Amino acid sequence: MIDPLLIRTVLQDAAELGLMVLSTGILGRPFCFRRQLTVREARMTQISDILLWMGAAVLVIAHAGLWFSPYGLGTWFYLANPFQWLQIAIFASILALDVWPARVFRSWSRYLVLDQTPYFTDRQHVLIRRLWRIQATLLLLLPLFSPLVRMGVGLPR
């Protein structure tokens, strides 16, 4: 029989790993996304976006395992906590803000297959950079809630 504490620790570590990969995707974007892109930088921008969505998937799967499996602390422990709901709202807003840039980056594939620089307007560039700043700010808030949730702060007594 596998120790439930070990499984819970693995799920919590997987959630932290997902957050790190998501952070890599968000914080890596300004290093490769600029107005005068090369083909290599455009491919790196696409990879940073893929990392963001992969990290989000790992984070969601790990948290779902913690919330709904018998190895977590119980559904009531996580879903009765207002800090958990705040963390979910921030996470959902980060992903919602990335839907449009992800579609733009995905549309670059037809250019990159031919080794051409992708076309995008100055307006799109400014909007994607603005969305990135909002995402980075929200990302700074996201890890602050995990310790509060794990300690049970905010649960009714």
C-alpha positions in Angstrom: 0.0 0.0 0.0 1.3 3.4 -0.9 1.4 6.0 1.8 -1.3 8.7 1.3 1.1 11.4 2.6 3.6 10.5 -0.1 0.9 10.8 -2.8 -0.3 14.1 -1.4 3.3 15.4 -1.4 3.8 14.3 -5.0 0.6 16.0 -6.0 1.6 19.2 -4.2 5.1 19.1 -5.8 3.5 18.5 -9.2 1.3 21.6 -8.7 4.4 23.6 -7.8 6.2 22.3 -10.9 3.2 23.3 -13.0 3.4 26.8 -11.5 7.1 27.0 -12.3 6.5 25.9 -16.0 3.6 28.4 -16.3 5.9 31.1 -14.9 8.6 30.2 -17.3 6.1 30.6 -20.2 4.9 34.0 -19.0 8.2 35.5 -17.9 10.1 34.1 -20.9 7.9 35.9 -23.4 9.4 39.4 -23.3 12.9 38.0 -24.0 11.9 36.6 -27.4 8.8 38.7 -28.4 9.7 42.1 -29.8 8.5 44.3 -32.7 11.3 43.3 -35.2 11.1 39.5 -34.8 13.4 37.0 -36.5 12.2 33.5 -37.3 14.1 32.1 -34.4 12.5 34.6 -31.9 9.1 33.9 -33.3 9.6 30.1 -32.7 10.8 30.9 -29.2 7.7 33.0 -28.6 5.5 30.0 -29.7 7.5 27.7 -27.4 7.0 30.1 -24.4 3.3 30.1 -25.1 3.2 26.3 -25.2 5.1 26.2 -21.9 2.5 28.4 -20.4 -0.4 26.1 -21.4 1.5 23.0 -20.4 2.2 24.4 -17.0 -1.4 25.3 -16.7 -2.5 21.8 -17.6 -0.1 20.2 -15.0 -1.3 22.7 -12.4 -5.0 21.9 -13.0 -4.5 18.2 -13.0 -2.4 18.2 -9.8 -4.9 20.5 -8.0 -7.8 18.3 -9.2 -6.0 15.3 -7.7 -5.6 17.1 -4.4 -9.2 18.3 -4.3 -11.1 15.3 -5.4 -9.0 12.2 -4.6 -8.9 10.5 -1.2 -5.3 11.5 -0.9 -5.9 15.2 -0.5 -7.1 16.9 2.6 -10.7 16.7 1.4 -12.9 18.7 -0.9 -14.3 20.7 1.9 -10.8 21.8 3.0 -10.0 23.3 -0.4 -13.3 24.5 -1.7 -14.5 26.1 1.6 -11.5 28.3 1.7 -11.9 31.8 0.2 -8.2 32.0 -0.5 -8.5 29.0 -2.7 -11.3 30.6 -4.7 -9.2 33.8 -5.0 -6.3 31.7 -6.3 -8.7 30.0 -8.8 -10.0 33.4 -10.0 -6.4 34.8 -10.5 -5.4 31.6 -12.3 -8.4 31.7 -14.6 -7.8 35.4 -15.4 -4.2 34.7 -16.3 -5.4 32.0 -18.7 -8.2 34.1 -20.1 -5.8 36.9 -20.8 -3.6 34.5 -22.8 -6.3 33.2 -25.2 -6.0 35.9 -27.8 -2.1 36.0 -27.8 -2.1 32.2 -28.1 -4.3 32.5 -31.2 -2.0 35.1 -32.7 1.1 33.0 -32.0 -0.6 29.9 -33.4 -1.4 31.8 -36.6 2.4 32.4 -37.1 2.9 28.7 -38.0 2.0 29.2 -41.7 4.9 31.8 -41.9 7.4 29.8 -39.8 6.9 26.7 -41.9 8.3 28.7 -44.8 11.0 30.3 -42.7 9.4 33.7 -43.0 9.0 36.3 -40.4 5.5 36.4 -39.1 3.3 39.4 -39.8 1.7 41.3 -37.0 0.7 45.0 -36.5 2.1 47.5 -34.1 -1.3 47.6 -32.4 -1.2 43.8 -31.8 2.3 44.1 -30.4 1.3 46.8 -28.0 -1.8 44.9 -26.9 0.2 41.7 -26.4 2.8 43.5 -24.3 0.1 45.2 -22.2 -1.6 41.8 -21.6 1.7 40.4 -20.7 2.3 43.1 -18.0 -1.1 42.3 -16.5 -0.4 38.6 -16.5 3.0 39.1 -14.9 1.4 41.2 -12.1 -1.2 38.5 -11.5 1.4 35.8 -11.6 3.3 37.5 -8.7 0.1 37.2 -6.6 -0.6 33.5 -7.4 2.0 31.8 -5.2 1.0 33.8 -2.1 -2.2 31.9 -1.6 -0.9 28.3 -1.6 0.7 28.5 2.0 -2.5 30.2 3.3 -4.6 27.4 1.8 -2.4 24.6 3.1 -2.4 26.1 6.6 -6.1 26.3 6.6 -6.3 30.1 7.0 -9.7 31.3 6.0 -11.6 28.1 6.9 -14.6 28.4 9.1 -14.0 27.4 12.7 
